[in-house]
Amino acid sequence: MKNLIKKTFGKFFKDNPSKLSSKALKRASEMAKPRAGTPHDWEDYEKYLKEMNEKSDQN
């Protein structure tokens, strides 16, 4: 996913490096652990990580 985001938005990042939307896309592409959120957000995040680990184990 990270590589797909970089590939898709690479030109956008280069053309608009200081725009807020570019900075948000860059943060999203880094896939860091969330810093805040509701308990529901954390449950979704943990579910996502579990699914990603299962997919990588299958490959």
Buried (B, 14 or more C-beta within 10 A) or exposed (E): EEEEBEEEBEEEBEEBEEEEEBEEBBEEBEEEEEEEEEEEEEEEEEEEEEEEEEEEEEE
